[in-house]
Amino acid sequence: MPLLIFLWLQCQLPGSAALISAEPIAAQIPPPMQLTTTAAYLSFSFEFVQSLLSCLPSMEQPVNQPDASAEFSRYPDQITASSQPDAATYEQRSGYYAIRLTDPEAEPVGAVTVIRDEKGAIALFKGAPTVSRQRNGGESPLPVYGDGSIAVVPTGEVFIRFQDGVDARDRAADIEAAGYAITKVLDFAPQGAWIHAISGEIADSLQRLAQLEGLVGLENIEPQLLMERQLR
């Protein structure tokens, strides 16, 4: 009983979830009951129980959904299309995100546009990424970069080209030391190769590009960027 009284009094404090006045309840007490304690009567009062329950904390635990957009902090703010002079630079675009879809013919609802390549399709969305988008036939969200109306999405693949006469396969150890692995060497021009971060993470492929610049004889570095020329 003292605990109930304490909880009821807590409800009456300013800022509580349900603030009621004791006077209306006390006014309803019939004369015979006034000879007993007011607390005894209040403990059985419907109004008392109702007001007490209304101010107790909810037992329902909030559902903490992962914030997919937090992943974008692992990506660089800018991407340069090539290590060559005067190459275009793209800024990470807030308010947009992309999802790689495994079905190349997919037409996801709400997509701003769909960019297709040999691996499938990448859908661009406007707004903040959501968990439901990630599970809707796609992978984790990717940042979108842009320059004016141009939108580009990184794939994680990086094309490198050594000087003529250098076979990229002979430089595999140096490439691995920079954090990358060769995924394909061009048959007609073995000085060129496609590489990807050893971790498999697209963010790592972009963040470690500076590590490649120190490779002797390397002439060009180009992160693969799928492009949509008109971002609607």
C-alpha positions in Angstrom: 0.0 0.0 0.0 2.7 2.6 0.8 4.3 1.8 -2.6 1.0 2.5 -4.4 0.6 5.8 -2.5 4.2 6.8 -3.4 3.6 6.0 -7.1 0.4 7.9 -7.1 2.0 10.9 -5.6 4.8 10.7 -8.2 2.1 11.0 -10.9 1.0 14.3 -9.4 4.3 16.0 -9.8 4.7 18.5 -12.6 6.0 16.9 -15.8 4.5 13.5 -15.0 2.8 11.6 -17.7 -0.7 12.0 -16.1 -1.3 14.9 -13.8 -4.5 14.7 -11.9 -5.9 16.5 -8.9 -6.6 14.7 -5.6 -9.6 16.8 -4.9 -12.1 15.3 -7.4 -11.3 11.8 -6.2 -11.6 12.8 -2.5 -14.9 14.5 -3.2 -16.3 11.2 -4.4 -15.6 9.5 -1.1 -18.9 8.8 0.7 -19.1 9.9 4.4 -18.7 6.3 5.8 -15.5 5.8 3.9 -14.1 9.1 5.1 -13.8 7.5 8.5 -11.2 5.2 7.0 -7.9 6.4 5.4 -8.1 8.2 2.1 -5.3 6.0 0.8 -7.3 2.8 1.4 -10.2 4.2 -0.6 -8.0 5.5 -3.4 -6.3 2.1 -3.8 -9.7 0.6 -4.9 -10.8 3.6 -6.8 -11.1 3.1 -10.6 -9.9 6.7 -11.2 -6.9 6.1 -9.0 -5.8 2.9 -10.7 -6.4 4.4 -14.2 -4.3 7.5 -13.4 -1.6 5.4 -11.9 -1.3 3.1 -14.9 -1.3 6.0 -17.3 1.9 7.5 -15.8 3.9 4.3 -15.4 6.7 3.9 -18.0 5.8 1.8 -21.0 7.1 -1.7 -20.9 7.5 -1.8 -24.7 11.1 -1.6 -25.6 11.9 0.7 -28.6 13.1 -1.1 -31.7 16.6 0.1 -32.6 16.9 -0.3 -36.4 20.4 0.0 -37.8 21.1 3.3 -39.5 22.3 2.3 -43.0 23.5 5.8 -43.7 26.2 5.5 -41.0 28.1 3.3 -43.5 28.6 6.3 -45.8 31.1 7.8 -43.3 33.5 5.1 -44.3 33.6 6.4 -47.9 35.6 9.4 -49.0 33.9 12.7 -49.5 35.3 13.0 -53.0 36.2 10.7 -55.8 38.5 11.6 -58.7 37.7 9.7 -61.9 41.4 9.2 -62.7 44.9 10.0 -61.5 45.5 11.9 -64.7 45.7 15.7 -64.6 42.4 17.6 -64.9 40.3 14.5 -64.2 36.8 15.1 -63.0 36.1 15.1 -59.3 32.8 14.0 -57.8 31.4 15.0 -54.4 29.4 12.6 -52.3 25.7 13.7 -52.7 23.6 13.9 -49.6 19.9 12.9 -50.0 20.7 10.1 -52.4 21.7 6.5 -52.1 22.1 3.4 -54.3 21.3 -0.3 -54.0 22.9 -3.0 -56.2 20.2 -5.4 -57.4 21.0 -8.9 -58.5 18.2 -8.9 -61.1 19.3 -6.8 -64.2 15.7 -6.5 -65.2 14.5 -5.2 -61.9 12.4 -2.1 -61.7 12.3 -1.2 -58.0 9.5 1.0 -56.8 10.5 4.5 -55.9 13.9 4.4 -57.8 15.0 7.7 -59.3 16.8 5.8 -62.0 18.4 2.4 -62.6 22.0 1.9 -64.0 22.7 -1.5 -65.5 26.0 -3.3 -66.0 27.2 -6.8 -66.5 26.7 -7.7 -62.9 23.1 -6.6 -62.7 21.7 -3.2 -61.9 22.1 -0.4 -59.5 19.0 1.5 -58.4 19.3 5.1 -57.2 16.9 6.4 -54.6 16.2 9.9 -53.2 16.1 10.2 -49.4 17.7 8.3 -46.6 18.4 4.6 -46.9 16.2 2.2 -45.0 16.5 -1.3 -43.8 13.5 -2.4 -46.0 15.4 -1.2 -49.1 18.4 -3.3 -48.1 16.3 -6.4 -47.9 14.3 -5.8 -51.0 16.4 -7.9 -53.3 19.6 -5.9 -52.9 22.7 -5.3 -51.0 23.8 -2.7 -48.4 23.3 0.9 -49.6 26.0 2.7 -51.5 26.7 6.5 -51.5 26.0 8.5 -54.7 28.5 10.9 -56.0 27.9 13.7 -58.4 29.0 16.8 -60.3 26.1 19.0 -61.1 23.4 16.9 -62.7 25.7 13.9 -63.2 25.4 11.0 -60.8 28.0 8.3 -60.4 28.1 5.2 -58.2 31.4 3.4 -57.3 31.5 -0.4 -57.8 34.7 -1.0 -55.9 36.6 -2.1 -58.9 39.7 -0.1 -59.8 41.5 -0.1 -63.2 45.3 0.4 -63.1 47.7 0.7 -66.0 51.5 0.3 -65.8 54.0 1.5 -68.4 54.3 -0.4 -71.7 56.3 -3.6 -71.3 55.2 -4.1 -67.7 53.0 -7.1 -67.0 50.6 -6.3 -64.1 50.9 -10.0 -62.9 54.5 -9.4 -62.3 53.6 -6.7 -59.9 51.0 -8.7 -57.9 53.0 -8.6 -54.7 53.3 -4.8 -54.8 49.6 -4.5 -55.5 48.8 -6.8 -52.6 51.1 -4.7 -50.3 48.9 -1.7 -51.2 45.8 -3.6 -50.0 44.5 -4.9 -53.4 44.2 -8.1 -55.3 44.1 -8.5 -59.1 40.7 -9.7 -60.4 41.5 -9.5 -64.1 44.5 -8.7 -66.4 43.7 -7.5 -69.9 44.7 -10.2 -72.5 45.5 -7.7 -75.2 47.3 -5.3 -72.9 48.7 -7.0 -69.9 50.0 -3.7 -68.4 46.4 -3.0 -67.5 44.4 -4.8 -64.8 41.3 -4.7 -62.7 41.9 -4.8 -59.0 39.7 -4.8 -55.8 40.4 -4.3 -52.2 41.5 -7.5 -50.5 38.9 -7.0 -47.8 36.2 -7.0 -50.5 34.7 -3.8 -49.2 34.0 -1.0 -51.7 34.8 1.6 -49.1 38.3 0.2 -48.7 38.8 0.2 -52.5 38.2 3.9 -52.5 40.0 4.9 -49.3 43.2 3.1 -50.3 43.7 4.6 -53.7 46.5 6.8 -52.4 48.4 3.6 -51.5 48.6 2.7 -55.2 50.1 6.0 -56.3 53.5 4.9 -54.9 53.8 1.9 -57.2 56.8 2.2 -59.5 55.8 2.4 -63.2 52.1 2.9 -62.5 50.7 5.4 -65.0 47.0 5.6 -64.3 44.4 4.7 -61.6 40.7 4.8 -62.4 38.0 3.7 -59.9 35.1 2.3 -61.8 32.1 4.6 -61.6 28.8 3.7 -63.1 27.3 6.9 -64.4 23.8 8.3 -64.9 24.2 11.5 -66.8 20.9 13.1 -65.8 19.9 12.9 -62.1 16.2 13.6 -62.1 
